[in-house]
């Protein structure tokens, strides 16, 4: 079943936060190559939806996984999440918040209580998204609602970002010399049409079915979750965002903003949100920027 995003006005007050994961200033200590992570985020209801609840939810949290032995330190992790709710007004907001809270509880609780091998971390994250889907779906069954949400999550541990994704919020990686690369695949009708050559990639911004997504949390008891692992290196930038950014700001401009020197990723996140508003601000816009450096 296709889900169409509610295009009625919906928003909340603007806010911005800066997150510094454990050890970011001194380097995140681990048994693997030591990397530091600075994270900034920003969200805005947008221009068109400024008088209604913001249906986006973003979260950055940190924790540590118990060490394998008394001689090694606990292993820190950082969890980054962007969710874009659907269902209109407060329903979309409730869906995205419920999903983010559920995923965070699942991942942080699991990692905080047991020692996992690297190959098991991605499975844990995708299972957490499945759990979040079950929670939202159960709410729909009990309340006879049809709310749903996208979800894009990155769990950063050691020198790897484990990624789980449903919907059309995105995760990008910027790395020289290749530049900006979209890591996630949009679960939308227009993305499918591009994949089979029916339309060109530039048409996704204007196609009549551009708001139709075919995979989201909450619609069914189970959902297919895309999972991947991205090796990180010093100098990398990770960008998680709702479609309120990438529909208003094309990829070349996103890359230009990411690579303009600013004192902290929070400033970059704010600049991206401002660009989305300048581009029309048709939707809620949410951004998380994570900058990887040597510890």
C-alpha positions, 0 to 999 in steps of 0.5 A: 500500500502506498502512503501519501504524505500529508501536505496540510500545514504542520509545524512547531517552534525552531530549535537547535542543539549541539551534541558532543559524543563521549570522548569527542574532544579527546578522541573516542577510545576503542580497541579500533583506530581512534576517531573523534565525532562532533555532531550538530543538529537543527530542525525547523517546521518550515514556512508552509507548516509553521503553525502546526506540529512539527512531524519530524523527530531527531535524536542524538544519544550516546552510550557504551557497550560493556567490555569483553574483559576487565582489561579493556575499556567499555566501547562507546557508541553514538546513535543518530536518528531522523524520523519524518511522521505521516498522518497529519498534524499531531498524528505524524508527530506522535508516530515519529516520536514513538518510533524514535523512543522505541528504537533508542530504548531497544538499541541502548538497552541491548548494547548497554547490557551485553557485549556484541561482536561487530558483525552482530551490531547491524542486525541489532539495529535493524531489529530495533527498527522492526521493534519500533515498527511493531510499537507504532503498528500496535498503537494504530491497531489499538487507536484505529489510527493510520499514522506512520513514519520514516526512519533513518538511523546510524549507529556509530561504533569504532570506525563504522557507521551501521545504517538502518533505513525505511522511507525517504529520509536520507543518509549521505556520506561526504568524502574526498575526492568522491564527494557527496554520496547518498547511502540510503535508497528512497522507498518512493514511487519516483525513486523506483521509476528512476531505477527502471529508467522511466523518468530521470533523477531530476524529475523526482522533484516535480513528478505528480507522485513525488510524495508517495512512499511505499514503505514506512513504519506503522502500516503493517506488523512487519516492515522490510528494513534496509541495512548497511555498514559504512567504514569511516575515516578522518575527514568524513561527514555524515548527513542525516535529513528528512525530505524537507531538506533534500527536496528544497536543496539539491545535492550540489548545494548540500555538498557546497554547504557541507564543505564550507568551513564552519567552527562546528557541525551545529553551524553547518546543520543550521546553514542547511536548514536555512537553505531549505527555508530559502528554497521554499520551506515546503515541509518540516526540515531536520538535519544531523551533521556528524564530522569525523576526525582523528582522535 
